[in-house]
Amino acid sequence: MAKPVGGCKDKKGKQRKMGEACLCHVPSTEQLADVLTKALAANLLFVEAPVGVGFSYTNTSSDLDQLGDKFTAKDSYAFLVNWFKRFPRFMSLDFYIAGYSYAGHFVPQLAEVIFDNKYVPKSDYINLKIGNALMDDETDQRGMVDYAWDHAVIYDSVYNNIKLKRNFSHPNQSDDCKEVLEAYFDVYNIINMYSLYAPTCVSNSGTSKNRRSPTIQGFTLQIFSKFRPEDYDCAWDDTEVYFNRPDVQKALHANVTNMSYPWTHCCEIVSDWGDRPASMLPTLKKLIDGGIRAWIYRWVDGRLNMKGLRL
């Protein structure tokens, strides 16, 4: 699953977080054997959503004007139904819908369409796995600030000012609130928000790369989305080079339309986003009450962390 905000793809996340697809070295015989062993235990199907991100495309240009949570869920459901028609032998296997970040919306929304349409023979056939998921605007944002203070990323004065001037229940805030948030995000110009303990990316000249993340991943609220922390992740460069290689695209059966533009992490094709609920908790409750299993987890991430999940 991919994030809609700023048209950012999730292939980098899949490539890095799955472990095997490391671009920094050629895998050893032992590592390759481990990959093949896992391939015998599970079948992975990567769906790039919404349409327009990654190598995905549409023959109906008006689709790009309808993008939103509901449209993406219906589109993904239509793909899934047709895929199972083509490969019916997989219908008898346990089915997991997994993703991270904005998949906190995409995964339960797709599961809800499947559930409502009674597409699968039994309720426990669907399993949800969501990491660092965008789940609830109010608690996620409050957790960002609490996590930064708890990990000594921001000063007490910054933390107290945000608590005093920021009402997390309302999207529109005062100029005073924006000012204290600027002090909060200034710190993330030198720290990777998405992995606090990860080393920063240093260029050949010995200075940190001056690369701006196109948006705070997973945010659509204007009050937060205007702030863009630095991203010192060298993998951005590595993956852009990798996924633009003709041999890689051929191996992935990707870019079959010979796109006129290169593969990038973020693009302007996905810009306007329609419907988007502020919280996915009611949907999750509906699915869990209906017998669907869900595993939601978070790690060392300043954006979506355990603080926000526990609130």
C-alpha positions as CSV (number, residue, x, y, z in Angstrom):
1,M,0.0,0.0,0.0
2,A,1.2,3.5,-0.7
3,K,0.6,6.8,0.9
4,P,-1.6,9.3,-1.0
5,V,-0.2,12.5,0.5
6,G,2.0,14.1,-2.0
7,G,1.8,11.0,-4.3
8,C,4.5,9.2,-2.4
9,K,5.2,5.6,-3.2
10,D,5.6,2.8,-0.6
11,K,8.0,0.7,-2.6
12,K,11.0,2.1,-0.8
13,G,9.3,1.0,2.5
14,K,8.6,-2.5,1.2
15,Q,12.1,-2.8,-0.2
16,R,13.8,-1.8,3.0
17,K,11.5,-3.1,5.7
18,M,11.2,-6.6,4.3
19,G,14.9,-7.1,4.8
20,E,15.8,-9.2,1.7
21,A,15.7,-6.5,-1.0
22,C,18.8,-4.6,0.2
23,L,20.4,-2.4,-2.4
24,C,23.7,-2.0,-0.6
25,H,25.2,-5.4,-1.4
26,V,24.9,-8.6,-3.4
27,P,23.2,-11.2,-1.2
28,S,25.4,-14.1,-0.1
29,T,24.4,-17.8,-0.8
30,E,23.1,-18.1,2.8
31,Q,20.9,-14.9,2.4
32,L,19.6,-16.0,-0.9
33,A,18.7,-19.4,0.5
34,D,16.8,-17.6,3.3
35,V,14.9,-15.6,0.8
36,L,13.9,-18.7,-1.2
37,T,12.9,-20.5,2.0
38,K,10.5,-17.7,2.9
39,A,9.1,-17.7,-0.6
40,L,8.0,-21.3,-0.1
41,A,6.2,-20.3,3.1
42,A,4.2,-17.3,1.9
43,N,3.1,-15.6,-1.3
44,L,3.3,-11.8,-1.4
45,L,1.2,-9.6,-3.7
46,F,2.2,-5.9,-3.8
47,V,-0.6,-3.6,-4.7
48,E,0.3,0.0,-5.6
49,A,-2.5,2.2,-4.4
50,P,-3.9,4.7,-5.1
51,V,-3.7,4.7,-8.9
52,G,-1.0,7.0,-10.1
53,V,1.7,6.1,-7.6
54,G,4.7,4.0,-8.5
55,F,4.3,2.2,-11.8
56,S,0.5,2.1,-11.5
57,Y,-1.6,3.9,-14.2
58,T,-5.1,4.3,-15.4
59,N,-6.6,4.5,-18.9
60,T,-9.3,6.8,-17.5
61,S,-7.9,10.2,-16.7
62,S,-11.0,11.2,-14.7
63,D,-10.0,8.6,-12.1
64,L,-7.3,11.0,-10.9
65,D,-10.0,13.5,-10.0
66,Q,-11.9,11.1,-7.8
67,L,-9.1,9.9,-5.6
68,G,-9.9,9.4,-2.0
69,D,-10.2,6.7,0.7
70,K,-13.4,5.2,-0.6
71,F,-12.3,5.3,-4.3
72,T,-9.1,3.5,-3.4
73,A,-10.8,0.8,-1.3
74,K,-13.2,0.0,-4.1
75,D,-10.5,0.1,-6.7
76,S,-8.3,-2.3,-4.6
77,Y,-11.3,-4.6,-4.0
78,A,-12.0,-4.8,-7.7
79,F,-8.4,-5.7,-8.4
80,L,-8.4,-8.3,-5.7
81,V,-11.6,-10.0,-6.9
82,N,-10.3,-10.2,-10.5
83,W,-6.9,-11.4,-9.3
84,F,-8.5,-14.3,-7.4
85,K,-10.5,-15.2,-10.4
86,R,-7.3,-15.5,-12.3
87,F,-5.5,-17.4,-9.6
88,P,-8.3,-19.3,-7.7
89,R,-5.8,-21.8,-6.2
90,F,-4.9,-19.1,-3.6
91,M,-8.5,-18.7,-2.4
92,S,-8.1,-21.5,0.1
93,L,-5.1,-19.9,1.9
94,D,-5.1,-17.6,4.9
95,F,-5.3,-14.0,3.6
96,Y,-3.4,-11.1,5.1
97,I,-3.7,-7.4,4.2
98,A,-0.6,-5.6,5.3
99,G,1.0,-2.2,5.0
100,Y,2.3,0.8,6.9
101,S,1.8,4.5,7.4
102,Y,-1.4,5.5,5.5
103,A,-2.2,1.8,5.2
104,G,-3.8,2.6,8.6
105,H,-6.6,3.8,6.4
106,F,-6.2,1.6,3.3
107,V,-5.9,-1.7,5.0
108,P,-9.0,-1.6,7.2
109,Q,-11.0,0.2,4.5
110,L,-10.3,-2.6,2.0
111,A,-11.0,-5.2,4.7
112,E,-14.4,-3.5,5.3
113,V,-15.4,-3.7,1.6
114,I,-14.4,-7.4,1.6
115,F,-16.3,-7.9,4.9
116,D,-19.5,-6.1,3.8
117,N,-19.6,-7.9,0.5
118,K,-19.1,-11.3,2.2
119,Y,-16.5,-12.0,-0.4
120,V,-14.6,-14.6,1.7
121,P,-16.1,-17.8,3.1
122,K,-15.2,-17.2,6.7
123,S,-14.5,-14.2,8.8
124,D,-11.2,-15.3,10.2
125,Y,-9.9,-15.7,6.6
126,I,-9.0,-12.0,6.7
127,N,-6.0,-10.9,8.9
128,L,-4.8,-7.4,9.2
129,K,-1.2,-6.4,9.8
130,I,-0.4,-2.6,10.0
131,G,2.9,-1.1,11.1
132,N,3.3,2.6,12.1
133,A,-0.2,3.2,11.0
134,L,-2.1,6.5,10.7
135,M,-5.1,5.6,12.8
136,D,-6.6,8.6,14.5
137,D,-5.6,12.2,13.9
138,E,-6.0,13.5,17.4
139,T,-4.2,10.8,19.2
140,D,-1.5,10.4,16.5
141,Q,-0.6,14.1,16.6
142,R,-0.7,14.2,20.4
143,G,1.6,11.2,20.4
144,M,4.1,12.9,18.1
145,V,4.6,15.7,20.6
146,D,4.6,13.5,23.7
147,Y,7.1,11.1,22.0
148,A,9.4,13.9,21.1
149,W,9.4,15.2,24.6
150,D,9.7,11.8,26.2
151,H,12.8,11.0,24.0
152,A,14.4,14.4,24.8
153,V,14.0,15.6,21.2
154,I,12.3,18.9,22.2
155,Y,12.8,21.2,25.1
156,D,10.4,21.3,28.0
157,S,9.5,24.9,27.0
158,V,8.5,23.8,23.5
159,Y,6.5,20.9,24.8
160,N,4.7,23.1,27.3
161,N,3.9,25.7,24.7
162,I,2.4,23.2,22.4
163,K,0.3,21.7,25.2
164,L,-0.9,25.2,26.0
165,K,-1.6,26.5,22.5
166,R,-2.4,23.4,20.4
167,N,-5.9,21.9,20.5
168,F,-5.5,18.5,18.9
169,S,-9.3,18.1,18.5
170,H,-9.5,20.9,15.9
171,P,-7.7,21.1,12.5
172,N,-7.7,24.9,12.3
173,Q,-5.3,26.6,14.7
174,S,-4.1,30.1,15.6
175,D,-0.9,31.8,14.5
176,D,0.5,31.2,18.0
177,C,0.0,27.5,17.5
178,K,1.8,27.5,14.2
179,E,4.7,29.3,15.8
180,V,5.2,26.8,18.5
181,L,4.9,24.0,15.9
182,E,7.7,25.6,13.9
183,A,9.9,25.3,17.0
184,Y,8.9,21.6,17.2
185,F,9.8,20.8,13.6
186,D,13.0,22.8,13.6
187,V,14.5,19.9,15.6
188,Y,13.7,17.5,12.9
189,N,15.9,19.4,10.5
190,I,18.8,17.5,12.0
191,I,17.1,14.3,13.1
192,N,15.3,11.7,11.0
193,M,11.7,11.8,12.2
194,Y,11.0,8.4,10.8
195,S,13.9,6.6,12.6
196,L,15.3,8.6,15.5
197,Y,18.4,6.4,16.0
198,A,19.3,5.9,12.4
199,P,22.5,7.4,11.1
200,T,22.1,10.5,8.9
201,C,22.9,10.5,5.3
202,V,26.2,12.3,4.5
203,S,27.2,13.3,1.0
204,N,30.6,12.8,-0.5
205,S,31.6,16.3,0.5
206,G,31.1,15.4,4.1
207,T,28.1,17.6,4.7
208,S,24.6,16.4,5.4
209,K,22.3,16.2,2.3
210,N,20.0,19.1,2.0
211,R,17.0,17.1,1.0
212,R,13.4,18.0,1.9
213,S,10.8,15.4,2.4
214,P,7.9,16.4,0.2
215,T,5.5,16.1,3.2
216,I,5.3,14.7,6.6
217,Q,4.4,11.2,5.7
218,G,0.8,10.3,6.4
219,F,-0.4,13.9,7.1
220,T,-3.2,15.6,5.3
221,L,-4.2,18.2,7.9
222,Q,-3.1,21.6,6.8
223,I,-1.8,22.6,10.3
224,F,0.8,19.9,10.2
225,S,1.4,19.2,6.5
226,K,3.0,22.6,5.9
227,F,6.0,21.6,8.0
228,R,8.5,19.5,6.1
229,P,11.3,17.9,8.2
230,E,14.6,17.0,6.5
231,D,15.0,13.4,5.4
232,Y,18.6,12.1,5.7
233,D,17.8,8.8,4.2
234,C,20.3,7.8,1.6
235,A,18.1,5.0,0.4
236,W,16.0,7.6,-1.4
237,D,18.8,8.1,-3.9
238,D,19.6,4.3,-4.1
239,T,16.0,3.3,-4.7
240,E,15.3,5.9,-7.4
241,V,18.3,4.7,-9.3
242,Y,17.4,1.1,-8.8
243,F,13.7,1.2,-9.8
244,N,14.6,3.2,-13.0
245,R,16.9,0.5,-14.2
246,P,15.3,-1.2,-17.3
247,D,16.4,-4.7,-16.2
248,V,14.7,-4.1,-12.8
249,Q,11.5,-2.9,-14.4
250,K,11.5,-5.9,-16.7
251,A,12.0,-8.3,-13.8
252,L,9.2,-6.7,-11.9
253,H,6.9,-6.7,-15.0
254,A,6.6,-2.9,-14.3
255,N,6.4,0.2,-16.4
256,V,4.7,-1.8,-19.2
257,T,3.3,1.5,-20.6
258,N,6.7,3.1,-20.9
259,M,5.9,6.1,-18.8
260,S,7.2,9.4,-20.1
261,Y,8.6,10.3,-16.6
262,P,11.0,8.5,-14.3
263,W,10.1,6.6,-11.2
264,T,10.4,8.9,-8.2
265,H,9.4,8.6,-4.5
266,C,6.8,11.4,-4.8
267,C,5.1,13.0,-7.7
268,E,2.4,15.5,-8.4
269,I,0.0,13.1,-10.2
270,V,-1.7,12.4,-6.8
271,S,-2.4,15.8,-5.4
272,D,-6.0,16.4,-4.5
273,W,-7.4,13.9,-2.0
274,G,-11.1,13.6,-1.4
275,D,-12.8,11.8,1.5
276,R,-10.6,10.9,4.5
277,P,-12.1,10.1,7.9
278,A,-10.2,11.6,10.9
279,S,-10.3,8.3,12.7
280,M,-10.2,4.7,11.6
281,L,-11.0,3.4,15.1
282,P,-14.7,2.8,14.4
283,T,-13.9,0.8,11.3
284,L,-11.4,-1.3,13.2
285,K,-13.9,-1.9,16.0
286,K,-16.4,-3.1,13.4
287,L,-14.0,-5.5,11.8
288,I,-12.7,-6.9,15.1
289,D,-16.2,-7.3,16.5
290,G,-16.9,-9.2,13.2
291,G,-14.2,-11.7,13.9
292,I,-11.3,-10.3,11.9
293,R,-7.9,-10.4,13.5
294,A,-5.7,-7.3,13.5
295,W,-2.1,-6.8,14.5
296,I,-1.2,-3.1,14.9
297,Y,2.3,-2.3,15.9
298,R,4.7,0.7,15.9
299,W,8.5,1.1,16.4
300,V,11.1,3.9,16.9
301,D,9.4,6.5,14.8
302,G,8.8,10.2,15.7
303,R,5.8,10.4,13.4
304,L,3.7,7.4,14.3
305,N,4.7,5.8,17.5
306,M,3.5,3.9,20.6
307,K,2.6,7.1,22.4
308,G,-0.1,7.9,19.9
309,L,-1.3,4.3,19.8
310,R,-1.7,4.0,23.5
311,L,-3.6,7.3,24.0
